[in-house]
Amino acid sequence: MELFIYLFAALFSVLNPIGTVPIFVGLTQHDSQKERSRISLWTAINVFIILLVSYFIGQYVLTFFGISIDALRIAGGIVIVNSGFSLLSGKFNKKRGINKKIENEAQHRNDIALTPLAIPMLAGPGSMSLLIAFYQEHHQINEIIISSLAIFAIAVAIFAILKSAHYLARILGASGIVAISRIVGFIVISIGIQYIVSAIVNIIKGNF
């Protein structure tokens, strides 16, 4: 249960589905409730597949390119810390790779569930590197099952949040969403720094 809660909390902080609510509302403001539900469902499915592939196959990609797990932790930690600072400063949307031009193009497409919602707004380099590093430390059968359940739970949470995004936007308001995003940003920074510190400690131990 501790493993499940840790991974769920870490992924929730890095993916920050609450911070995606204003963008989702903007992109789907002219859609019907049925269409919004469909987009929410497929966004969650896409994120689930991306995270699952990162978790199980990511290590082989590292091996192919000759990248060490500590190098990945440092790189991922920097990306995660950068995302956290962006959340705290209120510039997270721009940092996630969506601008006005992309938003306008997305509004004229039939399906935005994969891009820009699933990638890069939700499943990005930070979550992918987190999962790859996590697999290196937790790859027993029971740990894999628990981790997969945590990833599935994240997908369910994303679906629930996006499905109710228009209601959340009205209830929380812009200031409420910003406040939550900045609290999450502090947690994200802490996770990123922990990854960097762990990698540096491992490198020092391995060389001295």
Solvent accessible surface area in square Angstrom, and as a share of the most:
residue,aa,sasa,rsa
1,M,160,0.71
2,E,151,0.68
3,L,33,0.17
4,F,56,0.23
5,I,100,0.51
6,Y,109,0.42
7,L,0,0.00
8,F,58,0.24
9,A,50,0.39
10,A,3,0.03
11,L,0,0.00
12,F,49,0.20
13,S,7,0.05
14,V,11,0.06
15,L,0,0.00
16,N,0,0.00
17,P,1,0.01
18,I,22,0.11
19,G,9,0.08
20,T,1,0.01
21,V,1,0.00
22,P,56,0.35
23,I,18,0.09
24,F,0,0.00
25,V,32,0.19
26,G,18,0.17
27,L,11,0.05
28,T,0,0.00
29,Q,91,0.41
30,H,163,0.73
31,D,46,0.24
32,S,69,0.45
33,Q,82,0.37
34,K,172,0.73
35,E,48,0.22
36,R,42,0.15
37,S,25,0.16
38,R,85,0.31
39,I,4,0.02
40,S,0,0.00
41,L,82,0.41
42,W,117,0.41
43,T,0,0.00
44,A,5,0.04
45,I,57,0.29
46,N,25,0.13
47,V,0,0.00
48,F,51,0.21
49,I,90,0.45
50,I,26,0.13
51,L,0,0.00
52,L,44,0.22
53,V,73,0.42
54,S,13,0.08
55,Y,0,0.00
56,F,70,0.29
57,I,89,0.45
58,G,5,0.05
59,Q,36,0.16
60,Y,139,0.53
61,V,72,0.42
62,L,13,0.06
63,T,108,0.63
64,F,164,0.68
65,F,134,0.56
66,G,68,0.65
67,I,79,0.40
68,S,63,0.41
69,I,41,0.21
70,D,24,0.12
71,A,46,0.36
72,L,23,0.11
73,R,15,0.06
74,I,48,0.24
75,A,52,0.41
76,G,4,0.03
77,G,0,0.00
78,I,101,0.51
79,V,53,0.31
80,I,1,0.00
81,V,22,0.13
82,N,74,0.38
83,S,23,0.15
84,G,0,0.00
85,F,119,0.50
86,S,4,0.03
87,L,5,0.02
88,L,62,0.31
89,S,63,0.40
90,G,50,0.48
91,K,123,0.52
92,F,15,0.06
93,N,64,0.33
94,K,154,0.65
95,K,116,0.49
96,R,26,0.09
97,G,41,0.40
98,I,11,0.06
99,N,82,0.42
100,K,138,0.58
101,K,142,0.60
102,I,59,0.30
103,E,41,0.18
104,N,64,0.33
105,E,85,0.38
106,A,1,0.01
107,Q,65,0.29
108,H,159,0.71
109,R,103,0.38
110,N,141,0.72
111,D,69,0.36
112,I,5,0.03
113,A,1,0.01
114,L,93,0.46
115,T,63,0.37
116,P,4,0.02
117,L,0,0.00
118,A,0,0.00
119,I,63,0.32
120,P,48,0.30
121,M,1,0.01
122,L,2,0.01
123,A,0,0.00
124,G,10,0.10
125,P,87,0.55
126,G,6,0.05
127,S,1,0.00
128,M,58,0.26
129,S,12,0.08
130,L,1,0.00
131,L,0,0.00
132,I,20,0.10
133,A,1,0.01
134,F,4,0.02
135,Y,31,0.12
136,Q,61,0.27
137,E,95,0.43
138,H,39,0.17
139,H,94,0.42
140,Q,107,0.47
141,I,133,0.67
142,N,93,0.48
143,E,37,0.17
144,I,31,0.16
145,I,95,0.48
146,I,45,0.23
147,S,0,0.00
148,S,29,0.19
149,L,97,0.48
150,A,0,0.00
151,I,0,0.00
152,F,112,0.47
153,A,25,0.19
154,I,1,0.01
155,A,8,0.06
156,V,74,0.42
157,A,21,0.16
158,I,0,0.00
159,F,58,0.24
160,A,53,0.41
161,I,22,0.11
162,L,0,0.00
163,K,82,0.35
164,S,37,0.24
165,A,0,0.00
166,H,22,0.10
167,Y,113,0.43
168,L,43,0.21
169,A,27,0.21
170,R,166,0.61
171,I,136,0.69
172,L,59,0.29
173,G,25,0.24
174,A,83,0.64
175,S,90,0.58
176,G,19,0.18
177,I,11,0.05
178,V,68,0.39
179,A,51,0.39
180,I,55,0.28
181,S,12,0.08
182,R,102,0.37
183,I,113,0.57
184,V,13,0.08
185,G,0,0.00
186,F,135,0.56
187,I,78,0.40
188,V,1,0.00
189,I,17,0.08
190,S,54,0.35
191,I,24,0.12
192,G,0,0.00
193,I,86,0.43
194,Q,102,0.46
195,Y,22,0.08
196,I,37,0.19
197,V,71,0.41
198,S,35,0.23
199,A,0,0.00
200,I,80,0.40
201,V,61,0.35
202,N,62,0.32
203,I,72,0.37
204,I,91,0.46
205,K,146,0.62
206,G,67,0.65
207,N,106,0.54
208,F,200,0.83
